[in-house]
Amino acid sequence: MNKLITMFCAVFTLLLVNATAQADSSNFAGPYVGVTASGYGIQLDGESRSVDQQTVATEEMDTVSLGQVAPVTGLEVGYAIPLGSMFLLDIGGAMYSGEAKLSHFSDNSKVGQDVTFSIDDLTTGYIAPTLVLSDTSSLYVKVGVTEADVTVSGDVTTPGNLSGTTWAMGTRTVLQSGIFIRTEAGYTEYNGISAHGKGTSIAATTSYAAEPTVAFGAVSLGFRF
């Protein structure tokens, strides 16, 4: 993550040095709303463990690395505050609707060991320092806090909702009419998912743990008031 942040800062600084003094941040300032179409690539690295109650010995059943690509649509609202002729601070939030399912199929032959985690209903609050490149185009880096709901199928407990930090870089082009187009790429690192069996088809001594990471690309169409 540190390398990616360093790259963001280097690109932002390079464009700052080459930006024209004629740029006008007022063309971007003010409230806005937009709709977003995104592609989310979700990677889930984790493992399941089972403890033999007779021998009290830990048996590692599976180590898994699962990937899923999911289309996601959303709505964003925000306010861009001008900080001089070339800079803005964009503060906003977004809600996304879509679902990604990550299934863990156990290698052993026991019935009922398969488990599916579903991630949906993402919400993000963010700040985005923005550099104005011209009267119509700008570049920004974004940092935000993202939360998502988690549900499961299978004889396991439901883990808590996900929470993570989002980093992104993007461009925003605003027309004289107020219509804007935003393109963005980034990723989110979430806290871990943990669950254990309920004791029917999956023993309570069987536990699941995973670390989800999401990379995404997004395009937004909106209006600046």
C-alpha positions as semicolon CSV with decimal commas, in nm:
position;residue;x (nm);y (nm);z (nm)
1;M;0,000;0,000;0,000
2;N;0,284;0,243;0,079
3;K;0,424;0,204;-0,273
4;L;0,086;0,285;-0,425
5;I;0,043;0,593;-0,207
6;T;0,392;0,709;-0,305
7;M;0,304;0,668;-0,673
8;F;-0,017;0,870;-0,626
9;C;0,178;1,151;-0,463
10;A;0,451;1,149;-0,730
11;V;0,202;1,175;-1,017
12;F;0,008;1,446;-0,836
13;T;0,326;1,647;-0,772
14;L;0,442;1,614;-1,134
15;L;0,114;1,748;-1,264
16;L;0,124;2,028;-1,009
17;V;0,459;2,144;-1,143
18;N;0,325;2,143;-1,501
19;A;-0,023;2,283;-1,433
20;T;-0,109;2,617;-1,593
21;A;-0,170;2,925;-1,383
22;Q;-0,481;3,002;-1,589
23;A;-0,673;2,711;-1,435
24;D;-0,993;2,820;-1,262
25;S;-1,120;2,610;-0,970
26;S;-1,456;2,788;-0,967
27;N;-1,566;2,579;-1,266
28;F;-1,552;2,271;-1,037
29;A;-1,666;2,420;-0,706
30;G;-2,002;2,359;-0,543
31;P;-2,241;2,070;-0,480
32;Y;-2,284;1,781;-0,722
33;V;-2,465;1,452;-0,770
34;G;-2,375;1,161;-0,996
35;V;-2,446;0,802;-1,090
36;T;-2,162;0,550;-1,103
37;A;-2,096;0,226;-1,287
38;S;-1,809;0,019;-1,147
39;G;-1,633;-0,310;-1,191
40;Y;-1,515;-0,464;-0,864
41;G;-1,251;-0,733;-0,846
42;I;-1,267;-0,898;-0,504
43;Q;-0,990;-1,119;-0,371
44;L;-1,049;-1,325;-0,058
45;D;-0,749;-1,497;0,098
46;G;-0,826;-1,716;0,395
47;E;-0,837;-2,052;0,562
48;S;-1,065;-2,283;0,754
49;R;-0,960;-2,483;1,060
50;S;-1,116;-2,769;1,250
51;V;-1,033;-2,886;1,601
52;D;-1,079;-3,254;1,686
53;Q;-1,261;-3,251;2,020
54;Q;-1,133;-3,598;2,105
55;T;-0,761;-3,531;2,060
56;V;-0,773;-3,152;2,101
57;A;-0,543;-3,139;1,798
58;T;-0,578;-2,867;1,537
59;E;-0,629;-2,990;1,182
60;E;-0,599;-2,735;0,899
61;M;-0,862;-2,830;0,645
62;D;-0,822;-2,575;0,364
63;T;-0,632;-2,265;0,263
64;V;-0,818;-2,073;-0,006
65;S;-0,762;-1,780;-0,241
66;L;-1,084;-1,680;-0,411
67;G;-1,151;-1,417;-0,677
68;Q;-1,474;-1,263;-0,798
69;V;-1,552;-0,983;-1,044
70;A;-1,883;-0,805;-0,988
71;P;-2,060;-0,512;-1,161
72;V;-2,175;-0,243;-0,918
73;T;-2,388;0,069;-0,966
74;G;-2,419;0,360;-0,727
75;L;-2,511;0,716;-0,641
76;E;-2,268;0,982;-0,520
77;V;-2,317;1,326;-0,370
78;G;-2,053;1,577;-0,267
79;Y;-1,929;1,931;-0,238
80;A;-1,608;2,069;-0,389
81;I;-1,456;2,354;-0,186
82;P;-1,217;2,586;-0,376
83;L;-0,877;2,644;-0,211
84;G;-0,736;2,901;-0,450
85;S;-0,740;2,908;-0,830
86;M;-0,584;2,563;-0,878
87;F;-0,697;2,353;-0,583
88;L;-1,016;2,212;-0,436
89;L;-1,109;1,984;-0,150
90;D;-1,381;1,745;-0,259
91;I;-1,587;1,598;0,027
92;G;-1,853;1,342;-0,048
93;G;-2,016;1,008;-0,006
94;A;-2,138;0,724;-0,226
95;M;-2,368;0,425;-0,199
96;Y;-2,329;0,122;-0,425
97;S;-2,573;-0,157;-0,503
98;G;-2,440;-0,495;-0,616
99;E;-2,332;-0,829;-0,479
100;A;-2,023;-1,047;-0,496
101;K;-2,036;-1,406;-0,375
102;L;-1,726;-1,590;-0,262
103;S;-1,779;-1,962;-0,210
104;H;-1,556;-2,194;-0,010
105;F;-1,598;-2,555;-0,122
106;S;-1,426;-2,783;0,126
107;D;-1,189;-3,048;-0,005
108;N;-1,301;-3,305;0,247
109;S;-1,599;-3,531;0,183
110;K;-1,819;-3,426;0,474
111;V;-2,166;-3,313;0,373
112;G;-2,261;-2,953;0,450
113;Q;-1,911;-2,809;0,473
114;D;-1,956;-2,564;0,181
115;V;-1,985;-2,197;0,280
116;T;-2,064;-1,885;0,075
117;F;-1,988;-1,527;0,183
118;S;-2,184;-1,247;0,012
119;I;-2,064;-0,885;0,015
120;D;-2,309;-0,610;-0,082
121;D;-2,449;-0,261;-0,005
122;L;-2,122;-0,068;0,000
123;T;-2,109;0,287;0,139
124;T;-1,810;0,522;0,124
125;G;-1,733;0,858;0,277
126;Y;-1,431;1,034;0,124
127;I;-1,215;1,342;0,086
128;A;-1,033;1,410;-0,241
129;P;-0,767;1,682;-0,273
130;T;-0,804;1,803;-0,633
131;L;-0,565;1,977;-0,871
132;V;-0,725;2,183;-1,150
133;L;-0,541;2,125;-1,478
134;S;-0,756;2,347;-1,702
135;D;-1,097;2,512;-1,707
136;T;-1,259;2,176;-1,776
137;S;-1,030;1,903;-1,636
138;S;-0,890;1,811;-1,295
139;L;-0,698;1,532;-1,123
140;Y;-0,756;1,407;-0,770
141;V;-0,642;1,154;-0,515
142;K;-0,901;1,013;-0,279
143;V;-0,899;0,855;0,063
144;G;-1,212;0,725;0,225
145;V;-1,375;0,486;0,468
146;T;-1,586;0,209;0,312
147;E;-1,831;-0,026;0,481
148;A;-2,012;-0,327;0,337
149;D;-2,271;-0,578;0,456
150;V;-2,174;-0,945;0,484
151;T;-2,414;-1,239;0,476
152;V;-2,337;-1,611;0,465
153;S;-2,500;-1,934;0,355
154;G;-2,406;-2,258;0,526
155;D;-2,410;-2,377;0,884
156;V;-2,186;-2,096;1,014
157;T;-2,229;-1,780;1,218
158;T;-2,268;-1,447;1,037
159;P;-1,956;-1,228;1,068
160;G;-1,965;-0,858;1,139
161;N;-1,990;-0,607;0,856
162;L;-1,677;-0,510;0,667
163;S;-1,495;-0,182;0,719
164;G;-1,188;-0,066;0,532
165;T;-0,981;0,216;0,387
166;T;-1,019;0,316;0,022
167;W;-0,743;0,475;-0,188
168;A;-0,809;0,599;-0,541
169;M;-0,692;0,833;-0,815
170;G;-0,911;0,983;-1,085
171;T;-0,996;1,260;-1,326
172;R;-1,301;1,481;-1,343
173;T;-1,408;1,673;-1,654
174;V;-1,676;1,941;-1,614
175;L;-1,857;2,098;-1,909
176;Q;-1,992;2,453;-1,911
177;S;-2,344;2,312;-1,868
178;G;-2,242;2,161;-1,532
179;I;-2,244;1,803;-1,657
180;F;-1,932;1,614;-1,551
181;I;-1,762;1,284;-1,622
182;R;-1,543;1,120;-1,358
183;T;-1,309;0,825;-1,413
184;E;-1,145;0,654;-1,118
185;A;-0,934;0,355;-1,020
186;G;-0,842;0,238;-0,672
187;Y;-0,865;-0,031;-0,410
188;T;-1,001;-0,102;-0,062
189;E;-0,840;-0,307;0,214
190;Y;-1,095;-0,444;0,459
191;N;-1,077;-0,582;0,809
192;G;-1,095;-0,960;0,833
193;I;-1,401;-1,185;0,810
194;S;-1,430;-1,454;1,078
195;A;-1,701;-1,713;1,143
196;H;-1,740;-2,058;1,297
197;G;-1,974;-2,353;1,262
198;K;-2,309;-2,356;1,439
199;G;-2,279;-2,722;1,528
200;T;-2,535;-2,886;1,296
201;S;-2,358;-2,984;0,973
202;I;-2,044;-2,784;1,058
203;A;-1,893;-2,833;1,404
204;A;-1,862;-2,532;1,633
205;T;-1,489;-2,608;1,648
206;T;-1,456;-2,534;1,274
207;S;-1,360;-2,172;1,209
208;Y;-1,324;-1,960;0,897
209;A;-1,108;-1,648;0,857
210;A;-1,037;-1,433;0,551
211;E;-0,887;-1,098;0,445
212;P;-1,084;-0,936;0,156
213;T;-0,922;-0,684;-0,081
214;V;-1,117;-0,500;-0,352
215;A;-0,971;-0,334;-0,663
216;F;-1,207;-0,129;-0,877
217;G;-1,249;0,093;-1,180
218;A;-1,542;0,335;-1,204
219;V;-1,702;0,585;-1,440
220;S;-1,946;0,849;-1,311
221;L;-2,183;1,083;-1,493
222;G;-2,327;1,369;-1,293
223;F;-2,418;1,734;-1,260
224;R;-2,251;2,019;-1,073
225;F;-2,497;2,279;-0,945
